[in-house]
Structures are given as C-alpha cells and as structure tokens.
Amino acid sequence: MELKSTSEGISVKSFVNGVKISLDRSVLTLIFGMKFIDNAPSNLTRKMAKDLCLTQFACLAKVEAYTRRRKAPPYHVLYPEPRLLHYVFIRICYPKDHSKEAYNEIALEAVYRLISGYSINYASVILHHLYHIANLNRNPSLPYGNLLTRIFTHFNVPLDGEECSTHLVPIISTNSLKTLRFYKTESRGW
C-alpha cells in the first residue's frame, strides 16, 4: 500500500488480487455517493472544536479534576448524548486500535460538529484512519471491512474464494446503551 499526504488530502494506492486501486476523496465520493461539503467556519480547527466540545458538552468539574492531575480525561466526562455520539464515532467511524476509554481530538471534533449542526468530511476521516493503520509498526487488520468490499466491487477486484462473515449490528440509541452486545473476535479482542 502506498500512501501520500498532500494539500488535497490523503491518497491510497494499492494492488488487490492483481487489480490497481487508487483512493482519494473524489473516488470515495463516487463509490459511496457522499457529498463532502464543509459548512463549518473556515477557522474552526480540530483543537478549537475539541476545546469547545469539552467546554460545552462535558462536566467541567470532571475535566478540571483530570487536568489538575495532568491526565487526559476519559470520554465519560461528556454528557450522555455527546458521550453516545463519541462512542458511535470511535466504534464505527474511527475505530481505534487501542483503549477506547480515552477521548481523542478527532472524535471530539466530530461530536462538536454534529451537535452544532456542522458537517464532517467522512472521506478524510476514512483516509486518515487508513493512513494511520498502515503506518503502525505491527500488522493490524484493516478497518472498514464493509466499505472495503464496496471499494473492491467498484474496482472489479475478484472476490471468489474469499471468506465472508457477517454479524447483526444492533441499532444504537440512548435507550439501547444498556443492551449493547459485544462479540469476541479471534484476533482483536471484543
């Protein structure tokens, strides 16, 4: 896999079963039918969005307690609805390869944008996450299996003989947090 980071974003080039695949925001727009329009103010940086999220959608006393101890606060300092959005974003849109307890700036930016009515550029999130995973010092499995299948289909990658496994995914709402189901996987935990 070859990854390039340019002013236009990240591009991914690879060969899968002998078929050349080139991904960038425009290709993901075509494959998934997404429109990437950023309606947020141009000066809204990730750090600003993170700080605004913690200021507006978190218990300030809890945030300050962690800050005094020079520790990053866990995501549960957020109020219930932002916490649910953070949970969904970390588990689905930006799956992390380590502890899901601590928040991260990308997830907090997403929470702030969604609650404030701004858009999120999911193509950039997906490409940045692929870039991050590809640059790890170990060989993790690639995220977004369901998206990769659509990408492979778009590029006519032969999938004959490939193993296909599916799991029912419960609908996540504030009421269903108590009934979430976790499945043990062979290689990556739960």
Backbone as ProteinMPNN parsed JSONL, in Angstrom:
{"seq_chain_A": "MELKSTSEGISVKSFVNGVKISLDRSVLTLIFGMKFIDNAPSNLTRKMAKDLCLTQFACLAKVEAYTRRRKAPPYHVLYPEPRLLHYVFIRICYPKDHSKEAYNEIALEAVYRLISGYSINYASVILHHLYHIANLNRNPSLPYGNLLTRIFTHFNVPLDGEECSTHLVPIISTNSLKTLRFYKTESRGW", "coords_chain_A": {"N_chain_A": [[0.839, -1.172, 0.0], [0.624, 2.144, -0.89], [0.865, 5.309, 0.421], [0.022, 8.72, 0.267], [0.333, 12.007, 1.436], [-1.065, 15.019, 0.768], [-1.731, 18.503, 0.015], [-4.317, 18.366, -0.816], [-5.324, 16.277, 0.588], [-5.294, 12.847, 1.667], [-4.09, 10.188, -0.346], [-4.537, 6.842, -1.412], [-2.898, 4.098, -2.724], [-2.923, 0.89, -4.123], [-2.503, -2.65, -4.776], [-4.816, -5.167, -5.214], [-5.463, -8.477, -5.335], [-4.256, -8.42, -7.864], [-5.4, -6.191, -9.052], [-5.272, -2.737, -9.644], [-5.809, -0.229, -7.295], [-6.856, 3.003, -6.612], [-7.394, 5.382, -4.258], [-8.975, 8.337, -3.245], [-10.437, 11.382, -1.977], [-12.302, 12.084, -3.988], [-12.825, 9.66, -5.319], [-13.931, 8.128, -3.252], [-16.202, 9.68, -2.868], [-17.594, 9.151, -5.231], [-17.953, 6.307, -5.07], [-19.397, 5.889, -2.647], [-21.397, 7.732, -2.784], [-21.323, 10.053, -1.314], [-21.48, 13.453, -0.252], [-19.165, 15.948, 0.216], [-19.255, 18.553, 1.845], [-18.167, 21.212, 3.6], [-19.603, 22.918, 6.053], [-18.806, 24.318, 8.23], [-17.302, 27.064, 10.04], [-14.4, 28.459, 8.475], [-12.244, 28.854, 10.125], [-12.427, 27.012, 12.147], [-10.643, 24.897, 13.843], [-9.343, 21.574, 14.538], [-8.387, 21.411, 17.19], [-9.68, 23.632, 18.33], [-12.364, 22.808, 18.056], [-12.321, 20.533, 19.667], [-11.747, 21.691, 22.186], [-14.009, 23.353, 22.454], [-15.989, 21.388, 22.507], [-15.381, 20.049, 24.915], [-15.814, 22.167, 26.633], [-18.522, 22.855, 26.265], [-20.013, 20.455, 26.217], [-19.344, 18.732, 28.273], [-18.778, 17.684, 31.667], [-17.515, 20.144, 33.492], [-16.23, 20.148, 35.995], [-15.288, 17.521, 36.256], [-13.542, 17.408, 34.041], [-11.663, 19.366, 34.786], [-10.65, 18.169, 37.107], [-9.216, 15.97, 36.095], [-7.407, 17.382, 34.51], [-5.923, 18.794, 36.425], [-4.503, 16.681, 37.502], [-2.885, 16.172, 35.45], [-3.724, 14.393, 33.455], [-5.249, 12.891, 30.626], [-8.66, 13.338, 30.204], [-11.125, 10.709, 30.48], [-13.56, 9.553, 28.03], [-16.021, 9.522, 29.28], [-16.472, 11.856, 30.682], [-18.046, 13.434, 29.214], [-21.401, 14.65, 28.621], [-24.473, 12.655, 28.523], [-25.69, 12.446, 25.747], [-23.657, 13.583, 23.975], [-21.674, 11.762, 24.727], [-22.676, 9.341, 23.764], [-22.585, 9.874, 20.979], [-19.803, 10.125, 20.713], [-19.038, 7.538, 21.42], [-20.235, 6.018, 19.345], [-18.899, 7.126, 17.146], [-16.195, 6.458, 17.668], [-16.35, 3.659, 17.695], [-17.374, 2.996, 15.182], [-16.97, 4.918, 13.0], [-14.346, 5.81, 13.322], [-12.559, 3.622, 14.156], [-10.624, 2.658, 16.893], [-7.38, 1.308, 17.596], [-6.593, 0.674, 20.082], [-7.071, 1.303, 23.592], [-10.394, 2.265, 24.219], [-11.265, 4.001, 26.049], [-10.163, 6.586, 26.566], [-10.708, 9.869, 25.28], [-10.354, 11.254, 21.956], [-8.963, 13.8, 19.793], [-10.05, 13.819, 17.209], [-12.492, 12.466, 17.456], [-13.779, 14.122, 19.344], [-13.895, 16.479, 17.885], [-15.668, 15.639, 15.88], [-17.981, 15.108, 17.416], [-18.547, 17.695, 18.411], [-18.987, 19.05, 15.968], [-21.224, 17.609, 14.899], [-23.238, 17.966, 16.882], [-23.422, 20.722, 16.818], [-24.448, 21.197, 14.357], [-22.831, 21.242, 12.113], [-21.053, 19.885, 9.254], [-19.275, 16.746, 8.669], [-16.308, 15.67, 7.206], [-16.295, 12.758, 6.067], [-14.864, 11.211, 4.219], [-12.231, 12.147, 4.407], [-11.743, 11.445, 7.065], [-11.88, 8.631, 6.919], [-9.766, 8.073, 5.094], [-7.575, 9.209, 6.491], [-7.582, 7.549, 8.723], [-7.029, 5.031, 7.582], [-4.486, 5.626, 6.666], [-3.175, 6.041, 9.126], [-3.384, 3.442, 10.293], [-1.958, 1.944, 8.414], [0.602, 2.863, 8.861], [1.443, 1.863, 11.28], [3.638, 0.045, 13.493], [3.172, -2.612, 13.501], [1.274, -5.393, 12.155], [-1.773, -4.776, 11.791], [-5.243, -5.697, 11.246], [-7.041, -4.348, 8.474], [-9.255, -1.584, 8.867], [-12.832, -0.981, 8.413], [-14.177, -3.072, 6.956], [-16.672, -3.553, 5.635], [-16.824, -1.298, 3.995], [-14.544, -1.61, 2.451], [-15.24, -3.839, 0.927], [-17.177, -2.748, -0.785], [-15.529, -0.96, -2.151], [-13.725, -2.746, -3.405], [-15.539, -4.08, -5.063], [-16.321, -1.965, -6.719], [-13.939, -1.507, -8.149], [-13.774, -3.856, -9.501], [-12.464, -6.072, -8.33], [-11.598, -9.42, -8.118], [-13.391, -11.485, -5.97], [-13.771, -14.119, -5.526], [-13.734, -17.079, -3.651], [-13.038, -15.812, -1.331], [-13.415, -15.443, 2.175], [-16.475, -14.721, 3.76], [-17.974, -13.081, 6.339], [-20.674, -12.171, 8.375], [-22.282, -10.104, 10.793], [-25.056, -9.422, 12.835], [-25.864, -6.091, 13.488], [-26.679, -4.23, 16.21], [-29.083, -1.575, 16.537], [-28.064, 1.57, 17.619], [-28.99, 3.595, 20.24], [-29.882, 6.048, 22.73], [-31.376, 4.605, 24.556], [-30.64, 2.003, 24.006], [-28.094, 1.637, 24.926], [-27.829, 0.194, 27.257], [-28.229, -2.371, 26.427], [-26.289, -3.157, 24.64], [-24.435, -5.378, 22.569], [-21.536, -7.337, 22.693], [-19.015, -8.951, 20.824], [-16.722, -11.59, 20.889], [-13.734, -11.586, 19.167], [-11.445, -13.378, 17.018], [-8.833, -12.319, 16.782], [-8.649, -9.659, 17.705], [-9.706, -9.044, 20.209], [-12.583, -7.848, 21.817]], "CA_chain_A": [[0.0, 0.0, 0.0], [1.365, 3.407, -0.961], [0.051, 6.412, 0.925], [0.591, 10.046, 0.073], [-0.395, 13.094, 2.072], [-0.858, 16.258, 0.024], [-2.621, 19.572, 0.456], [-5.672, 17.944, -1.161], [-5.71, 15.18, 1.473], [-4.521, 11.608, 1.567], [-4.46, 9.247, -1.401], [-4.097, 5.477, -1.136], [-2.752, 3.28, -3.932], [-2.617, -0.482, -3.744], [-2.922, -3.732, -5.658], [-5.564, -6.202, -4.511], [-5.702, -9.578, -6.286], [-3.779, -8.016, -9.178], [-6.134, -5.027, -9.564], [-4.786, -1.485, -9.069], [-6.832, 0.58, -6.636], [-6.425, 4.341, -6.209], [-8.459, 6.015, -3.488], [-8.858, 9.672, -2.682], [-11.775, 11.854, -1.611], [-13.22, 12.075, -5.135], [-13.221, 8.276, -5.584], [-14.872, 7.753, -2.195], [-17.445, 10.387, -3.158], [-18.252, 8.404, -6.295], [-18.333, 4.96, -4.627], [-20.379, 5.887, -1.566], [-22.436, 8.73, -3.009], [-21.251, 11.062, -0.256], [-21.109, 14.807, -0.628], [-18.277, 16.467, 1.246], [-19.378, 20.0, 1.918], [-17.849, 21.627, 4.963], [-20.351, 24.134, 6.343], [-18.272, 24.921, 9.454], [-16.438, 28.228, 9.767], [-13.091, 28.041, 7.986], [-11.244, 28.952, 11.189], [-12.7, 26.002, 13.174], [-9.614, 23.862, 13.805], [-9.635, 20.398, 15.358], [-8.144, 21.744, 18.6], [-10.766, 24.511, 18.773], [-13.578, 22.0, 18.185], [-12.132, 19.697, 20.867], [-11.899, 22.547, 23.367], [-15.425, 23.748, 22.544], [-16.75, 20.205, 22.909], [-15.167, 19.836, 26.351], [-16.391, 23.298, 27.361], [-19.978, 22.91, 26.151], [-20.711, 19.173, 26.295], [-18.729, 17.875, 29.284], [-18.823, 18.153, 33.048], [-16.27, 20.899, 33.666], [-15.552, 19.741, 37.238], [-14.549, 16.283, 35.965], [-12.444, 17.747, 33.137], [-10.651, 20.073, 35.578], [-10.015, 17.214, 38.026], [-8.215, 15.232, 35.316], [-6.394, 18.328, 34.069], [-5.044, 19.06, 37.572], [-3.63, 15.512, 37.66], [-2.152, 16.071, 34.177], [-4.186, 13.197, 32.755], [-6.304, 13.116, 29.642], [-9.923, 12.83, 30.734], [-11.791, 9.675, 29.688], [-14.698, 10.096, 27.291], [-17.243, 9.585, 30.077], [-16.699, 13.189, 31.242], [-19.067, 14.046, 28.364], [-22.794, 14.417, 28.984], [-24.933, 11.406, 27.873], [-25.853, 12.447, 24.292], [-22.339, 13.645, 23.333], [-20.939, 10.523, 25.015], [-23.179, 8.354, 22.811], [-22.005, 10.195, 19.674], [-18.381, 9.784, 20.793], [-18.982, 6.073, 21.424], [-20.547, 5.552, 17.988], [-17.837, 7.559, 16.247], [-14.985, 5.664, 17.936], [-16.57, 2.248, 17.381], [-17.773, 2.758, 13.79], [-16.375, 5.814, 12.016], [-12.903, 5.947, 13.519], [-12.244, 2.571, 15.12], [-9.284, 2.771, 17.469], [-6.7, 0.022, 17.745], [-6.162, 0.533, 21.472], [-8.121, 1.603, 24.563], [-11.47, 3.139, 23.774], [-11.681, 4.795, 27.198], [-9.771, 7.986, 26.441], [-11.217, 10.539, 24.09], [-9.307, 11.779, 21.085], [-9.371, 15.06, 19.188], [-10.879, 13.591, 16.021], [-13.844, 12.143, 17.916], [-14.373, 15.307, 19.963], [-14.232, 17.391, 16.791], [-16.875, 15.11, 15.247], [-19.099, 15.334, 18.332], [-18.867, 19.124, 18.398], [-19.56, 19.397, 14.662], [-22.557, 17.028, 14.742], [-24.197, 18.616, 17.778], [-23.537, 22.131, 16.424], [-25.088, 21.278, 13.045], [-21.857, 21.316, 11.03], [-20.811, 18.611, 8.587], [-17.997, 16.064, 8.88], [-15.775, 15.137, 5.968], [-16.022, 11.353, 6.365], [-13.83, 10.676, 3.32], [-10.932, 12.458, 5.007], [-11.614, 10.634, 8.284], [-11.591, 7.26, 6.499], [-8.423, 8.024, 4.52], [-6.599, 9.447, 7.556], [-7.508, 6.359, 9.579], [-6.286, 4.027, 6.816], [-3.096, 6.083, 6.684], [-2.662, 5.766, 10.476], [-3.262, 1.993, 10.469], [-0.891, 1.443, 7.537], [1.898, 3.308, 9.357], [1.764, 1.262, 12.571], [4.801, -0.848, 13.461], [2.725, -4.013, 13.505], [0.373, -5.677, 11.038], [-3.168, -4.931, 12.21], [-6.171, -5.864, 10.137], [-7.544, -3.065, 8.001], [-10.613, -1.265, 9.322], [-13.859, -0.71, 7.41], [-14.376, -4.229, 6.083], [-17.837, -3.395, 4.76], [-16.511, -0.291, 2.992], [-13.553, -2.183, 1.535], [-15.953, -4.703, -0.009], [-17.754, -1.876, -1.819], [-14.413, -0.442, -2.95], [-13.257, -3.846, -4.251], [-16.573, -4.3, -6.074], [-16.23, -0.838, -7.651], [-12.755, -1.689, -8.984], [-13.871, -5.197, -10.093], [-11.495, -6.995, -7.745], [-12.235, -10.733, -7.965], [-13.515, -11.887, -4.569], [-14.081, -15.549, -5.472], [-12.957, -17.838, -2.69], [-12.787, -15.04, -0.111], [-14.334, -15.74, 3.269], [-17.381, -13.625, 4.067], [-18.717, -13.287, 7.583], [-21.499, -11.02, 8.727], [-22.87, -10.108, 12.123], [-26.111, -8.45, 13.014], [-25.416, -4.936, 14.243], [-27.839, -3.62, 16.849], [-29.251, -0.134, 16.374], [-27.582, 2.225, 18.834], [-29.686, 4.797, 20.678], [-29.616, 6.259, 24.153], [-32.021, 3.521, 25.312], [-30.025, 0.704, 23.747], [-26.759, 1.523, 25.521], [-27.86, -0.834, 28.295], [-28.361, -3.701, 25.834], [-25.289, -3.372, 23.593], [-23.847, -6.714, 22.553], [-20.14, -7.374, 22.273], [-18.653, -10.265, 20.313], [-15.299, -11.866, 20.967], [-13.146, -11.895, 17.867], [-10.286, -14.255, 17.137], [-7.54, -11.672, 16.847], [-8.586, -8.277, 18.178], [-10.407, -8.821, 21.47], [-14.044, -7.83, 21.809]], "C_chain_A": [[0.886, 1.237, 0.0], [0.426, 4.52, -0.532], [0.771, 7.722, 0.699], [-0.303, 11.058, 0.767], [-0.044, 14.369, 1.341], [-1.784, 17.327, 0.587], [-4.081, 19.244, 0.148], [-6.189, 16.833, -0.25], [-4.817, 13.975, 1.235], [-5.023, 10.797, 0.384], [-3.828, 7.902, -1.074], [-4.032, 4.738, -2.461], [-2.314, 1.897, -3.5], [-2.994, -1.423, -4.876], [-3.617, -4.77, -4.802], [-5.941, -7.258, -5.539], [-5.357, -9.158, -7.713], [-4.471, -6.804, -9.773], [-5.621, -3.775, -8.855], [-5.962, -0.681, -8.527], [-6.203, 1.907, -6.251], [-7.596, 5.014, -5.518], [-8.056, 7.426, -3.091], [-10.283, 10.139, -2.398], [-12.757, 11.762, -2.778], [-13.7, 10.663, -5.457], [-14.206, 7.807, -4.516], [-16.217, 8.448, -2.375], [-18.256, 9.615, -4.19], [-18.784, 7.059, -5.793], [-19.474, 4.996, -3.626], [-21.482, 6.914, -1.739], [-22.468, 9.799, -1.936], [-20.947, 12.427, -0.867], [-20.302, 15.377, 0.518], [-18.276, 17.985, 1.191], [-19.146, 20.387, 3.37], [-18.545, 22.951, 5.23], [-19.894, 24.808, 7.641], [-17.458, 26.162, 9.094], [-15.033, 27.765, 9.395], [-12.019, 28.088, 9.07], [-11.485, 27.935, 12.32], [-11.683, 24.866, 13.036], [-10.033, 22.689, 14.683], [-9.462, 20.711, 16.841], [-9.246, 22.642, 19.144], [-12.041, 23.714, 18.999], [-13.5, 21.109, 19.419], [-12.368, 20.517, 22.12], [-13.347, 22.993, 23.547], [-16.296, 22.59, 22.992], [-16.619, 19.982, 24.407], [-15.778, 20.962, 27.18], [-17.915, 23.219, 27.395], [-20.68, 21.59, 26.454], [-20.101, 18.208, 27.302], [-18.889, 18.51, 30.659], [-17.484, 18.825, 33.354], [-15.515, 20.491, 34.927], [-14.729, 18.479, 37.004], [-13.347, 16.565, 35.066], [-11.316, 18.417, 33.923], [-9.925, 19.133, 36.53], [-8.932, 16.413, 37.298], [-7.074, 16.149, 34.876], [-5.41, 18.635, 35.199], [-4.063, 17.91, 37.792], [-2.78, 15.264, 36.414], [-2.452, 14.762, 33.452], [-5.232, 13.597, 31.728], [-7.604, 12.547, 30.192], [-10.474, 11.704, 29.872], [-13.04, 10.258, 29.029], [-15.947, 10.223, 28.156], [-17.397, 10.891, 30.857], [-17.752, 13.932, 30.418], [-20.454, 13.751, 28.912], [-23.329, 13.253, 28.152], [-25.04, 11.446, 26.347], [-24.516, 12.618, 23.57], [-21.511, 12.383, 23.563], [-21.374, 9.426, 24.05], [-22.601, 8.613, 21.424], [-20.524, 9.837, 19.637], [-18.209, 8.274, 20.693], [-19.201, 5.528, 20.012], [-19.411, 5.915, 17.034], [-16.586, 6.711, 16.419], [-15.166, 4.212, 17.524], [-16.796, 2.011, 15.886], [-16.99, 3.61, 12.799], [-14.868, 5.905, 12.116], [-12.455, 4.898, 14.529], [-10.803, 2.653, 15.588], [-8.7, 1.381, 17.685], [-6.194, -0.184, 19.163], [-7.325, 0.927, 22.368], [-9.144, 2.58, 24.005], [-11.947, 4.039, 24.912], [-11.368, 6.281, 27.015], [-10.399, 8.591, 25.194], [-10.047, 10.874, 23.178], [-9.854, 12.993, 20.346], [-10.28, 14.864, 17.982], [-12.318, 13.301, 16.432], [-14.517, 13.358, 18.547], [-14.733, 16.354, 18.916], [-15.536, 16.94, 16.125], [-18.099, 15.362, 16.118], [-19.515, 16.804, 18.298], [-19.546, 19.512, 17.089], [-20.988, 18.879, 14.523], [-23.586, 17.737, 15.617], [-24.424, 20.075, 17.386], [-24.143, 22.298, 15.035], [-24.128, 21.45, 11.882], [-21.646, 19.925, 10.435], [-19.453, 18.043, 8.976], [-17.552, 15.502, 7.547], [-15.343, 13.691, 6.218], [-14.959, 10.751, 5.454], [-12.449, 10.941, 3.898], [-10.695, 11.635, 6.263], [-11.21, 9.21, 7.916], [-10.156, 7.154, 5.979], [-7.345, 8.266, 5.575], [-6.462, 8.225, 8.45], [-6.773, 5.218, 8.866], [-4.8, 4.358, 6.82], [-2.449, 5.754, 8.031], [-2.419, 4.274, 10.67], [-2.101, 1.451, 9.638], [0.499, 1.816, 8.05], [2.233, 2.779, 10.75], [2.936, 0.291, 12.414], [4.422, -2.321, 13.507], [1.746, -4.195, 12.355], [-1.062, -5.869, 11.521], [-4.052, -5.201, 10.997], [-6.701, -4.489, 9.74], [-8.954, -2.822, 8.535], [-11.563, -1.15, 8.135], [-14.067, -1.861, 6.438], [-15.55, -4.071, 5.141], [-17.596, -2.336, 3.688], [-15.515, -0.831, 1.967], [-14.219, -3.101, 0.513], [-16.575, -3.876, -1.127], [-16.67, -1.31, -2.728], [-13.913, -1.521, -3.906], [-14.256, -4.126, -5.364], [-16.509, -3.205, -7.14], [-15.071, -1.019, -8.629], [-12.697, -3.076, -9.637], [-12.767, -6.134, -9.617], [-12.183, -8.349, -7.585], [-12.215, -11.169, -6.493], [-13.883, -13.359, -4.428], [-13.168, -16.241, -4.474], [-12.634, -17.08, -1.414], [-13.848, -15.382, 0.932], [-15.186, -14.51, 3.567], [-18.096, -13.944, 5.376], [-19.467, -12.012, 7.909], [-22.045, -11.211, 10.131], [-23.998, -9.097, 12.134], [-25.581, -7.321, 13.883], [-26.635, -4.288, 14.88], [-27.888, -2.122, 16.592], [-28.879, 0.518, 17.692], [-28.387, 3.5, 19.074], [-29.4, 4.961, 22.156], [-30.238, 5.143, 24.991], [-31.329, 2.177, 25.12], [-28.626, 0.564, 24.321], [-26.705, 0.42, 26.568], [-27.869, -2.243, 27.708], [-27.367, -3.938, 24.699], [-24.703, -4.773, 23.712], [-22.42, -6.62, 22.052], [-19.805, -8.799, 21.874], [-17.144, -10.437, 20.412], [-14.79, -12.25, 19.579], [-11.888, -12.729, 18.082], [-8.99, -13.503, 17.384], [-7.516, -10.325, 17.546], [-9.378, -8.027, 19.447], [-11.902, -8.848, 21.305], [-14.557, -6.874, 20.77]], "O_chain_A": [[1.802, 1.349, 0.816], [-0.676, 4.654, -1.062], [1.979, 7.826, 0.911], [-1.53, 10.981, 0.698], [1.119, 14.767, 1.29], [-2.533, 17.075, 1.531], [-4.984, 19.786, 0.785], [-7.368, 16.485, -0.311], [-3.728, 14.086, 0.673], [-6.227, 10.723, 0.135], [-2.726, 7.834, -0.529], [-4.991, 4.747, -3.233], [-1.454, 1.74, -2.632], [-3.706, -1.048, -5.808], [-3.079, -5.208, -3.785], [-6.653, -6.969, -6.5], [-6.072, -9.495, -8.656], [-4.16, -6.419, -10.9], [-5.539, -3.739, -7.627], [-6.969, -0.481, -9.206], [-5.137, 1.938, -5.635], [-8.659, 5.197, -6.11], [-6.93, 7.667, -2.656], [-11.231, 9.371, -2.562], [-13.918, 11.403, -2.582], [-14.859, 10.478, -5.829], [-15.204, 7.161, -4.835], [-17.26, 7.87, -2.069], [-19.466, 9.447, -4.038], [-19.934, 6.71, -6.059], [-20.42, 4.217, -3.74], [-22.408, 6.969, -0.93], [-23.516, 10.388, -1.672], [-20.244, 12.53, -1.873], [-20.718, 15.293, 1.674], [-17.413, 18.607, 0.574], [-19.86, 19.93, 4.263], [-18.138, 23.988, 4.706], [-20.523, 25.761, 8.099], [-16.981, 26.288, 7.966], [-14.537, 26.781, 9.945], [-10.989, 27.427, 8.944], [-10.81, 27.995, 13.348], [-11.852, 23.976, 12.202], [-10.967, 22.801, 15.477], [-10.295, 20.322, 17.659], [-9.704, 22.456, 20.272], [-12.728, 23.906, 20.002], [-14.487, 20.945, 20.136], [-13.1, 20.097, 23.015], [-13.856, 23.011, 24.668], [-17.235, 22.777, 23.767], [-17.613, 19.754, 25.095], [-16.214, 20.733, 28.309], [-18.532, 23.483, 28.427], [-21.827, 21.596, 26.902], [-20.311, 16.999, 27.206], [-19.107, 19.715, 30.785], [-16.454, 18.16, 33.461], [-14.284, 20.487, 34.931], [-13.604, 18.37, 37.492], [-12.261, 16.032, 35.293], [-10.147, 18.075, 33.746], [-8.721, 19.274, 36.744], [-7.846, 16.206, 37.84], [-5.913, 15.742, 34.871], [-4.204, 18.727, 34.966], [-2.929, 18.13, 38.217], [-2.051, 14.275, 36.333], [-1.558, 14.113, 32.91], [-6.004, 14.532, 31.942], [-7.643, 11.388, 30.606], [-10.311, 11.732, 28.652], [-13.519, 11.323, 29.421], [-16.857, 10.97, 27.796], [-18.351, 11.034, 31.621], [-18.29, 14.944, 30.868], [-20.668, 12.74, 29.58], [-22.7, 12.886, 27.159], [-24.518, 10.542, 25.695], [-24.246, 11.871, 22.63], [-20.737, 11.979, 22.695], [-20.539, 8.661, 23.567], [-22.168, 7.674, 20.755], [-20.041, 9.302, 18.639], [-17.341, 7.788, 19.969], [-18.443, 4.68, 19.543], [-19.008, 5.097, 16.207], [-15.979, 6.291, 15.434], [-14.216, 3.591, 17.045], [-16.45, 0.948, 15.372], [-16.406, 3.078, 11.855], [-14.185, 6.062, 11.105], [-12.022, 5.238, 15.63], [-9.876, 2.709, 14.78], [-9.421, 0.412, 17.923], [-5.441, -1.123, 19.418], [-8.473, 0.883, 21.926], [-8.793, 3.591, 23.397], [-12.93, 4.764, 24.755], [-12.216, 7.134, 27.281], [-10.594, 7.912, 24.186], [-8.888, 10.788, 23.584], [-11.068, 13.191, 20.281], [-11.189, 15.664, 17.757], [-13.257, 13.825, 15.832], [-15.7, 13.6, 18.31], [-15.75, 17.036, 19.037], [-16.405, 17.763, 15.84], [-19.142, 15.782, 15.616], [-20.699, 17.116, 18.172], [-20.557, 20.215, 17.092], [-21.872, 19.614, 14.082], [-24.676, 18.07, 15.154], [-25.512, 20.608, 17.603], [-24.333, 23.426, 14.58], [-24.556, 21.771, 10.774], [-22.014, 18.917, 11.039], [-18.6, 18.738, 9.529], [-18.359, 14.911, 6.829], [-14.185, 13.425, 6.539], [-14.221, 9.863, 5.88], [-11.589, 10.061, 3.881], [-9.579, 11.177, 6.506], [-10.303, 8.644, 8.526], [-9.416, 6.254, 6.374], [-6.309, 7.601, 5.559], [-5.36, 7.895, 8.888], [-5.978, 4.515, 9.489], [-3.958, 3.471, 6.96], [-1.325, 5.254, 8.084], [-1.36, 3.879, 11.159], [-1.348, 0.596, 10.105], [1.477, 1.152, 7.709], [3.221, 3.212, 11.344], [3.187, -0.218, 11.322], [5.3, -3.183, 13.549], [1.428, -3.233, 11.656], [-1.521, -7.004, 11.65], [-3.65, -4.96, 9.859], [-6.795, -3.584, 10.569], [-9.751, -3.754, 8.639], [-11.134, -1.217, 6.983], [-14.126, -1.648, 5.226], [-15.447, -4.418, 3.964], [-18.113, -2.463, 2.578], [-15.622, -0.552, 0.772], [-13.806, -3.136, -0.645], [-16.507, -4.264, -2.293], [-16.869, -1.193, -3.937], [-13.699, -1.25, -5.088], [-13.856, -4.384, -6.499], [-16.63, -3.492, -8.331], [-15.211, -0.716, -9.814], [-11.693, -3.43, -10.255], [-12.205, -6.895, -10.404], [-13.249, -8.422, -6.975], [-11.16, -11.213, -5.86], [-14.262, -13.805, -3.345], [-11.96, -16.005, -4.462], [-12.019, -17.638, -0.505], [-15.019, -15.582, 0.609], [-14.675, -13.391, 3.619], [-18.753, -14.979, 5.489], [-18.948, -10.909, 7.738], [-22.244, -12.335, 10.592], [-23.901, -8.039, 11.512], [-24.926, -7.565, 14.895], [-27.535, -3.841, 14.17], [-26.849, -1.477, 16.447], [-29.319, 0.082, 18.755], [-28.454, 4.374, 18.21], [-28.751, 4.113, 22.768], [-29.687, 4.772, 26.027], [-31.424, 1.305, 25.983], [-28.023, -0.505, 24.223], [-25.668, -0.217, 26.753], [-27.554, -3.207, 28.406], [-27.578, -4.83, 23.876], [-24.502, -5.285, 24.813], [-22.136, -5.903, 21.093], [-20.259, -9.75, 22.511], [-16.383, -9.536, 20.06], [-15.347, -13.123, 18.913], [-11.339, -12.78, 19.183], [-8.128, -13.987, 18.118], [-6.443, -9.879, 17.953], [-9.697, -6.874, 19.737], [-12.442, -9.781, 20.71], [-15.768, -6.723, 20.614]]}, "name": "protein", "num_of_chains": 1, "seq": "MELKSTSEGISVKSFVNGVKISLDRSVLTLIFGMKFIDNAPSNLTRKMAKDLCLTQFACLAKVEAYTRRRKAPPYHVLYPEPRLLHYVFIRICYPKDHSKEAYNEIALEAVYRLISGYSINYASVILHHLYHIANLNRNPSLPYGNLLTRIFTHFNVPLDGEECSTHLVPIISTNSLKTLRFYKTESRGW"}
